[in-house]
Every structure is written in structure tokens, then in C-alpha cells.
Amino acid sequence: MKRLRSSVPTLLAYACALIFFFPVLLLLLTGFKTEAQAYSMPPSLLFTPTLENFARAFEQNYYLYYLSNSIIVVGVSTLLAFALSIPAAFSLAFYPTRRSKDVIFWVLSTRFMPPVGVVVPLYAIFLKISLLDTRTGLILIYTAFSIPLMVLIMRAYYLDLPREIVEAAQVDGASLWRVFFSIAVPLSGPAIASAGLLSLIFVWNEFFFALMLTDTNAPTLPLFMSQSQTSKGLFWANMSASATMAVLPVVVLGWFAQRYLTRGFTMGAVK
Amino acid sequence: MSSIKTQAAPQGAATWGASKKRRTPTGLILPAIVFLFLVTQLPFLLTIFFSLRSWNLLRPDLPQEWVGLENYKSLISDGTLLAAMRNTLVFTGAVVVLSLLLGLGLALLVNRPFPGRGIVRTLLITPMLIMPVVGALVWKNMMLHPVYGAVPWALSKFGIQEVDVLAQNPMMGVVGISVWQWTPFMMLVLLAGLSSVDETTLEAARIDGASRWHEFWYVVLPHLSSYATVAVLLGTLFLLPTFDTLYVATGGGPGFATTNLAYAVYKIAFANYDVGLSSALGLINAVFSLAVCFILIRVIGRIFARGEVLQ
């Protein structure tokens, strides 16, 4: 009886995991079905998997084109955001001034701004300087939206580093740049992993700016998926195959880097 | 900005470097600030400017000129603005509260050792990693579809027939999809809180004869409150401008039933290429979001204080 009672929460946990994962499971399975099988209810679990939908997604839908745009935009904006955030966080953590608190608050406040508050002028400016519908334009915006969280996480991490390390280097006469490049940056691994992961997930999945500011030259994967609704909303198997390929990179990355995910959320924020 | 040490200095930094000659490495922080200003603040200032002017990209024949508060007046008289504000609050509030409660439940379930815990955790966090556009596509087409969807099929087994959530109760539908997406986030933050509960305090409570329930209410919950605060604030911040889920699942409709402020900008202004009108709505949106966040910080601060009294 006692064993039974203690196994109830465990069974409940299994059930919840199944319920929450079910839509994803359905998506993964449907990609390997034929269109006829895709519509059968209850969903058939035993079927002969076919790779046809994946092959078709590659052939017809310019999946690779959207994918390459996504990879370039995510990669470059994340690197650029790090290049700007790490020095800023380093400075805020190790060389605080009376303005530091204001600066941190201001940086954060830029993230409070809803995208619709800036999208119209960005559209007008991009139109003027020929950045509309370019990857460069998207990269600039995503970089700006990644910086606040990165600064916050990196700074929190630096505050936890033992001061003696930097102090000792300073006593030895190391210059600011030397301290930065040979001490702070090499020690930043875990914080970079957390901040980078969060920024990567955000940019990979971002839809609003991509929809507003790109068309045929720089569309990313979320646009590819939203367009699949009109063009093949009734072809579930085909849609599922494309969707699986669109979400898989980030899902797998998130699975394997779970602890960095949690740390990213709580670092900086809880402080 | 010079060598003066102030209370703004974070803990630990106070003693360090105080006696030494210290130059503020402005060069390290300036690039980030300039960049943020150019990409987020400058456009915002332009939003204010544009919102006071008439400018339609589709009508180059019409003059671009100052119209004062005309754009705001036409938005307010339209009536959709109020509906959009109400929808924004209902949607954000419902998703944050429901996903927080569900997240707390799941965090408590997963915070004990049991076989397969790692896999359960991995499966549970997956919705958070799914592209919202894809999440909405799957829910709309394969889960909630009135004929072929999994949810109506499951409900029909319990004798509930002909369920078409997105048509019958669209707000409930999009809230449900977003709760699915956001519960893992709440769970992860609360799990971090649960795993840092002080064991010795729990021990002491147990020795004093506290029941499981008292343990949870007087020790665990007060400890979780700061984590819950972070979860609620971040959740609100990200959910207020929700766009993708609405775009795919309902298109803001039927009518304006699921049109929030962000979607309204797209729907009634941006789709018409009216720069003035959409800027005015964008500005209202920004002010609204800031107001909600500040009120939230205040309210949570008060609940927080009460939590400490309870302790």
C-alpha cells in the first residue's frame, strides 16, 4: 500500500511528460507517414515509415535556402552580440562606477520595448538605406535584442568570479586589455554557453521582425513554416517533415544543454 | 564616471580597487550602448515623430505633414484599441497564471528522485524549444482540428462531441497553446528554486513536527517567491508582445476576438502601409507594456513583502 502511494507522483510525472510531449511526438511521426495515414484518427503508431516527405521538402520548398538564411542570421547576430556584450559586462562587473546601476537599468529597459514600438521606423529607415529584406538588417535587430540578456548573464557571472584573479594580474602590471583577453574571456565559458544558448533559441524562433522586414531575399525558417500553412496547410505529412527539420536543431541543442538553459534563466535574473 | 567609489558598486567590488588609481574603461562599454541606442532608442524616438504625422506609403500623392494627435484620435474612436488592450491583458494574464501554476505542479513532481527522471524532464521542456510558429501549426491542424484533430477525438471518447476550440472559443484556444509553450519555462525557473531550498531549514521544521503541507507552505513557498517573481516578470515581458502564435492559429480573429495590441499594429495599420497610424499604435503599445510591467513589479513587491511576514 505504501509503495503504491509513493508511486502515484511518479506515474503522474510520466503521464504529464507524455501529454506535454504528445504534440511534438505527433509532429515527428507524421513527417514519416503518407498523407492518407496522417489523417487517420486515432493516430496510427504502427506504420511503414517513408522518407518521401523529407525528400519533397528539400526539392520543392527551398528549405535549404531558408535554412541557410537562418544559420547566417543566427550565427552572425550571436557573435556580434557577444562582441559587444562581453566587454560591457566585464566593465560593469570589474570597474563599477556610480553610473553602473543606471547603465544596467537602461540596457535592460531596451528589452522592455515591444517590437511593434520600433518596427515602423525601422522599416522606413531600412527602406531608405537599402537594408529592407536583407540578412544584414535582421542581424542588426537580433543583435540589439540579444545584448541586454547577454550583458545581464555575463555580468552576474563575472561578479561571482574571485576578485583576486583580476587583482593579482593588475598588481603584476597587466593592462586592461590583457586582463580582459587573457583572464576574463577564457574564464567565461559557462556564461557564454548559457547566454549564447538563450540568444540562439530566441533568434532561431523569431517571427515578427522576419515577417515585417524580409520578403524574398532574407526570409528565415519561421517564415518558411508560416507560409507552409497557406500553400500546404492540408498536407500534414509534408508540413510535418518541414516543421521537424525546422525545429530539430534547436530542440536537440536544448535537450543536451539543459543545465545551461536553467542557469541562463536564473543567473542575472535572480540576483 | 571617475574614480569615486559609490554605493552603486556591487558587493565585493567595494573594497577592490578603491585605493588604486582607477580609470573607467569607457571604451569597453560604449560600443554596446551606442549600438543599442541606434537600433532601439532612435527608432523609438522616430516612432513618436511619425505618430504625429500623416504618411501613407501607398499614397505618395498625399502630403506628409503634421497632423497633431489626429492619428491617436482616430485610433481611440475606432474602438478596436480598447478591445486589443483587453485582449492583451486577458491573454497575458491567463497564460502567465496558468503556466505558473502548472509549472509549479510539474516542478514539484520532477523534484524528487524517480526512475526515468532525466527523460521526463527532457520531454517536459521540449515545448519551450519548439518554434512558436510550428507549435501553433501543430496545435491548430493536428491537435485541435474539429474533424481530424487529436483533442476532439480524445474528447469524443468521453462523450463530448463536435469540439472546435479555435472557432467556438478562440481566446481559450490560443491561451491553451501558449500555456503549453510557457509551462516548461516556469517549471525550469521554479525547479532551480526548489533545488536550492535550504535542507537544514527543512530538517529543523521536521524536527519541530511540521507536516509536509506546513513544510511546503512556510519553508518552500516563501523561498520560491523570488524565483516566481522572476518567472512572472520574464513571462509577462515576453508574452505581452505575442504575435506568432496568433498569426498562425487565429489570424487575430474571428473578427478581433484574439487581436492583441501587437497584432492590431499589424492588422489595422501595417497592412495598410499607414506609417502615421501604425506609429501611434506602436507608441501606445510601448507605453502600455511599460505600464503593465511597472504595475506588476509594484504588486509583486507587495505580495513579496507579505510572504516575508508569513515567514
Boltz contact constraints between the chains, C-beta under 6 A:
constraints:
  - contact:
      token1: [A, 9]
      token2: [B, 109]
      max_distance: 6.0
  - contact:
      token1: [A, 10]
      token2: [B, 114]
      max_distance: 6.0
  - contact:
      token1: [A, 12]
      token2: [B, 109]
      max_distance: 6.0
  - contact:
      token1: [A, 13]
      token2: [B, 109]
      max_distance: 6.0
  - contact:
      token1: [A, 13]
      token2: [B, 120]
      max_distance: 6.0
  - contact:
      token1: [A, 16]
      token2: [B, 106]
      max_distance: 6.0
  - contact:
      token1: [A, 17]
      token2: [B, 120]
      max_distance: 6.0
  - contact:
      token1: [A, 17]
      token2: [B, 123]
      max_distance: 6.0
  - contact:
      token1: [A, 17]
      token2: [B, 124]
      max_distance: 6.0
  - contact:
      token1: [A, 20]
      token2: [B, 124]
      max_distance: 6.0
  - contact:
      token1: [A, 20]
      token2: [B, 127]
      max_distance: 6.0
  - contact:
      token1: [A, 21]
      token2: [B, 123]
      max_distance: 6.0
  - contact:
      token1: [A, 21]
      token2: [B, 126]
      max_distance: 6.0
  - contact:
      token1: [A, 23]
      token2: [B, 138]
      max_distance: 6.0
  - contact:
      token1: [A, 23]
      token2: [B, 143]
      max_distance: 6.0
  - contact:
      token1: [A, 24]
      token2: [B, 126]
      max_distance: 6.0
  - contact:
      token1: [A, 26]
      token2: [B, 142]
      max_distance: 6.0
  - contact:
      token1: [A, 27]
      token2: [B, 138]
      max_distance: 6.0
  - contact:
      token1: [A, 39]
      token2: [B, 148]
      max_distance: 6.0
  - contact:
      token1: [A, 41]
      token2: [B, 148]
      max_distance: 6.0
  - contact:
      token1: [A, 41]
      token2: [B, 153]
      max_distance: 6.0
  - contact:
      token1: [A, 84]
      token2: [B, 31]
      max_distance: 6.0
  - contact:
      token1: [A, 84]
      token2: [B, 32]
      max_distance: 6.0
  - contact:
      token1: [A, 84]
      token2: [B, 35]
      max_distance: 6.0
  - contact:
      token1: [A, 87]
      token2: [B, 28]
      max_distance: 6.0
  - contact:
      token1: [A, 88]
      token2: [B, 29]
      max_distance: 6.0
  - contact:
      token1: [A, 88]
      token2: [B, 32]
      max_distance: 6.0
  - contact:
      token1: [A, 91]
      token2: [B, 25]
      max_distance: 6.0
  - contact:
      token1: [A, 91]
      token2: [B, 28]
      max_distance: 6.0
  - contact:
      token1: [A, 91]
      token2: [B, 29]
      max_distance: 6.0
  - contact:
      token1: [A, 95]
      token2: [B, 24]
      max_distance: 6.0
  - contact:
      token1: [A, 95]
      token2: [B, 25]
      max_distance: 6.0
  - contact:
      token1: [A, 96]
      token2: [B, 9]
      max_distance: 6.0
  - contact:
      token1: [A, 96]
      token2: [B, 10]
      max_distance: 6.0
  - contact:
      token1: [A, 96]
      token2: [B, 13]
      max_distance: 6.0
  - contact:
      token1: [A, 97]
      token2: [B, 1]
      max_distance: 6.0
  - contact:
      token1: [A, 97]
      token2: [B, 24]
      max_distance: 6.0
  - contact:
      token1: [A, 98]
      token2: [B, 6]
      max_distance: 6.0
  - contact:
      token1: [A, 98]
      token2: [B, 8]
      max_distance: 6.0
  - contact:
      token1: [A, 99]
      token2: [B, 1]
      max_distance: 6.0
  - contact:
      token1: [A, 100]
      token2: [B, 8]
      max_distance: 6.0
  - contact:
      token1: [A, 101]
      token2: [B, 8]
      max_distance: 6.0
  - contact:
      token1: [A, 110]
      token2: [B, 36]
      max_distance: 6.0
  - contact:
      token1: [A, 110]
      token2: [B, 40]
      max_distance: 6.0
  - contact:
      token1: [A, 113]
      token2: [B, 40]
      max_distance: 6.0
  - contact:
      token1: [A, 113]
      token2: [B, 286]
      max_distance: 6.0
  - contact:
      token1: [A, 114]
      token2: [B, 241]
      max_distance: 6.0
  - contact:
      token1: [A, 114]
      token2: [B, 285]
      max_distance: 6.0
  - contact:
      token1: [A, 114]
      token2: [B, 286]
      max_distance: 6.0
  - contact:
      token1: [A, 114]
      token2: [B, 289]
      max_distance: 6.0
  - contact:
      token1: [A, 115]
      token2: [B, 241]
      max_distance: 6.0
  - contact:
      token1: [A, 116]
      token2: [B, 262]
      max_distance: 6.0
  - contact:
      token1: [A, 116]
      token2: [B, 265]
      max_distance: 6.0
  - contact:
      token1: [A, 116]
      token2: [B, 282]
      max_distance: 6.0
  - contact:
      token1: [A, 116]
      token2: [B, 285]
      max_distance: 6.0
  - contact:
      token1: [A, 117]
      token2: [B, 44]
      max_distance: 6.0
  - contact:
      token1: [A, 117]
      token2: [B, 282]
      max_distance: 6.0
  - contact:
      token1: [A, 117]
      token2: [B, 285]
      max_distance: 6.0
  - contact:
      token1: [A, 117]
      token2: [B, 286]
      max_distance: 6.0
  - contact:
      token1: [A, 118]
      token2: [B, 43]
      max_distance: 6.0
  - contact:
      token1: [A, 118]
      token2: [B, 44]
      max_distance: 6.0
  - contact:
      token1: [A, 120]
      token2: [B, 275]
      max_distance: 6.0
  - contact:
      token1: [A, 120]
      token2: [B, 278]
      max_distance: 6.0
  - contact:
      token1: [A, 120]
      token2: [B, 279]
      max_distance: 6.0
  - contact:
      token1: [A, 120]
      token2: [B, 282]
      max_distance: 6.0
  - contact:
      token1: [A, 121]
      token2: [B, 43]
      max_distance: 6.0
  - contact:
      token1: [A, 121]
      token2: [B, 46]
      max_distance: 6.0
  - contact:
      token1: [A, 121]
      token2: [B, 47]
      max_distance: 6.0
  - contact:
      token1: [A, 122]
      token2: [B, 43]
      max_distance: 6.0
  - contact:
      token1: [A, 140]
      token2: [B, 39]
      max_distance: 6.0
  - contact:
      token1: [A, 144]
      token2: [B, 36]
      max_distance: 6.0
  - contact:
      token1: [A, 144]
      token2: [B, 39]
      max_distance: 6.0
  - contact:
      token1: [A, 144]
      token2: [B, 40]
      max_distance: 6.0
  - contact:
      token1: [A, 147]
      token2: [B, 32]
      max_distance: 6.0
  - contact:
      token1: [A, 159]
      token2: [B, 10]
      max_distance: 6.0
  - contact:
      token1: [A, 163]
      token2: [B, 16]
      max_distance: 6.0
  - contact:
      token1: [A, 176]
      token2: [B, 25]
      max_distance: 6.0
  - contact:
      token1: [A, 205]
      token2: [B, 131]
      max_distance: 6.0
  - contact:
      token1: [A, 207]
      token2: [B, 133]
      max_distance: 6.0
  - contact:
      token1: [A, 207]
      token2: [B, 244]
      max_distance: 6.0
  - contact:
      token1: [A, 208]
      token2: [B, 243]
      max_distance: 6.0
  - contact:
      token1: [A, 222]
      token2: [B, 131]
      max_distance: 6.0
  - contact:
      token1: [A, 222]
      token2: [B, 133]
      max_distance: 6.0
  - contact:
      token1: [A, 225]
      token2: [B, 133]
      max_distance: 6.0
  - contact:
      token1: [A, 225]
      token2: [B, 134]
      max_distance: 6.0
  - contact:
      token1: [A, 226]
      token2: [B, 133]
      max_distance: 6.0
  - contact:
      token1: [A, 226]
      token2: [B, 248]
      max_distance: 6.0
  - contact:
      token1: [A, 243]
      token2: [B, 134]
      max_distance: 6.0
  - contact:
      token1: [A, 247]
      token2: [B, 130]
      max_distance: 6.0
  - contact:
      token1: [A, 247]
      token2: [B, 131]
      max_distance: 6.0
  - contact:
      token1: [A, 247]
      token2: [B, 134]
      max_distance: 6.0
  - contact:
      token1: [A, 250]
      token2: [B, 129]
      max_distance: 6.0
  - contact:
      token1: [A, 251]
      token2: [B, 129]
      max_distance: 6.0
  - contact:
      token1: [A, 254]
      token2: [B, 129]
      max_distance: 6.0
  - contact:
      token1: [A, 255]
      token2: [B, 122]
      max_distance: 6.0
  - contact:
      token1: [A, 262]
      token2: [B, 188]
      max_distance: 6.0
  - contact:
      token1: [A, 262]
      token2: [B, 192]
      max_distance: 6.0
  - contact:
      token1: [A, 265]
      token2: [B, 189]
      max_distance: 6.0
  - contact:
      token1: [A, 266]
      token2: [B, 192]
      max_distance: 6.0
  - contact:
      token1: [A, 269]
      token2: [B, 230]
      max_distance: 6.0
  - contact:
      token1: [A, 270]
      token2: [B, 230]
      max_distance: 6.0
